[in-house]
Amino acid sequence: MIRGLGTALVLVAFVGLALWVFSPRRKKDFDEATQLPFADDPEAIRHLEQARASGSKQQ
């Protein structure tokens, strides 16, 4: 009985975490977080700004 409840609890936690991670509202936050390793690199910042500018022109 206890193992079944533990499994159900882990399943609910997994589904909740998956919904949170793949939520469209969190995409901007996660996209910004992926760029953190390059925050101190001026060349990477310039490349990112160029990519954003060309992306906004295409839309």
Stockholm file with secondary structure:
# STOCKHOLM 1.0

chainA/1-59         MIRGLGTALVLVAFVGLALWVFSPRRKKDFDEATQLPFADDPEAIRHLEQARASGSKQQ
#=GR chainA/1-59 SS CHHHHHHHHHHHHHHHHHHHHTCGGGHHHHHHHHTGGGTTCHHHHHHHHHHHHHHHHHC
#=GC SS_cons        CHHHHHHHHHHHHHHHHHHHHTCGGGHHHHHHHHTGGGTTCHHHHHHHHHHHHHHHHHC
//
